[in-house]
Amino acid sequence: MPNRLPMPPAEPLHNAPEFTVSELSQSLKRTVEDTYGHVRVRGEISGFRGAHSSGHCYFALKDESAKIEAVIWKGVHGRMRFKPQEGLEVIATGKLTTYPGSSKYQIVIEALEPAGIGALMALMEERKKKLAAEGLFDEARKQLLPWLPEVIGVVTSPTGAVIRDILHRLEDRFPRHVLVWPVKVQGEGSAEQVAAAIRGFNALPEGGRIPRPDVLIVARGGGSLEDLWSFNEEIVVRAAAESMIPLISAVGHETDITLIDFVADKRAPTPTAAAEMAVPVRSELFVEVADLGRRTHAYWMRSHESRRNELRAAARALPSAGDLLAIPRQRLDSAGSSLPRGLKANTHAHFRRFTAAASKLTLRVLHGQISQAGHRLTVSGERLGLSARALLRRRRDRFAGLEVRLRASKLSNAQAQRNAILRQRERTQRLSERAGRALVTLLQRLDARVENSGKLLSALSYRGVLARGFALVRDEEGHPLHSADSVGPNARIAIEFADGRVSATADADRPAAVARRAPAQPKQAAETKPAPKRVAKPVDQGSLF
């Protein structure tokens, strides 16, 4: 192999400026924001999990070969008519910026729109499946339209041709009272206004100052899918589903389909057709009512004539009054002729019964009844005595058994009390022994503490220091002296050794003693609190400090 020449080392750039990490990040941020101040990016939403707890939205826009982070601030997200969803292809408008905390760039989105009709249709189908799964499109929950409503509520734009078509058609067919709730039918905030109008009509009280509509018409003219998108919003669909007033959807032309058409109680191809569904034709009603009146009168006449003929036929078939009353009259005459004989026979029968009863009421019969009653009374008295004696005997036996049981219970109770007293006495003895042992242990511990305290006192006493060859010098008052400056000329001092004390006199040519300074105290404290009394220490127990 040919020999390779070594490459010379790169020359250091001593004159290149130095940046801190923050300065470099801020410089890059300004460069990116100045260069890409306003951009439109098309891509697919990835990693969207709904709004953050702070209200901001974080996700990414990607295509087949790249990905860029995106953020939508809370205020912007609340104003957006089109909300981001996972996997949806959109066109985002915003500005590029960097995030120095993680060294990456991102787009701050200010507006969001779907990328073409296909995306809108996909979003519409997904939303349709979601609402259908909740049962909002079921036929069982839809209401019937009133046949002739008194008041019709219309939710539409007040300036378009839709309201004029509806009013003109109602005027031709059957004039009714119409309440118009003006709303925006396109653009930002239109969906919220339509939902608020539907809920507002339902909130009107019955019999109030403003009449409550019997049927609602939500109408709009034709347009593109983007123009009609407000009627695909979930807030509008749910408001229509919650409506307690029957609702007719008349959004767009016959070929235009929106989600409100599936949830409405009736769908009209055009706003004019919605007006035709709401009311019948008045002229046709007049003709129908007149025809029904003629038919009713003809039927009544035929029925009246039929009843008259039936009455005449029945009258001809009935017999005369004399024929009907002949037989009852004969029966009455026969009963009247036999009545005196019947009264006499009834009187004789009652007399015979009274005579038979009187023959039985004699003194012998009464004496017999009295004797029978006395005999029953005697038997009842004997039975009562026997019963009383038997009851007394049973009660005596019962009381004897109770006496035996009471004596046995008394003996067992006394024995139980004696056993309890013995147990308590044994427990008291055990507690007394434990108390004695505890007292001995406590006294031993106190003796040990006193002994240890004595040893500690001996170790900390200044006499131990004196035993090592030191001496304690005191003045005439017995106060210890800490320095030579506190001893004046000819001062009397006492020197204490380990084995005794020695008095001495200071030199006469010593300088005067320096007065000991007392620690300064606050004036207020000195005035309010009395000075503590000085307690003289015993002469045989001084302190080195």
Helices and strands as residue ranges (DSSP letters): H 21-35, E 39-46, E 57-62, E 67-72, H 74-79, E 89-99, E 104-114, H 117-133, G 139-141, E 151-156, H 161-173, E 177-182, H 190-203, E 215-220, G 229-232, H 234-242, E 247-251, H 259-263, E 266-267, H 271-278, H 282-317, H 321-360, H 363-460, H 462-467, E 472-474, G 484-486, E 492-497, E 500-505, H 523-528
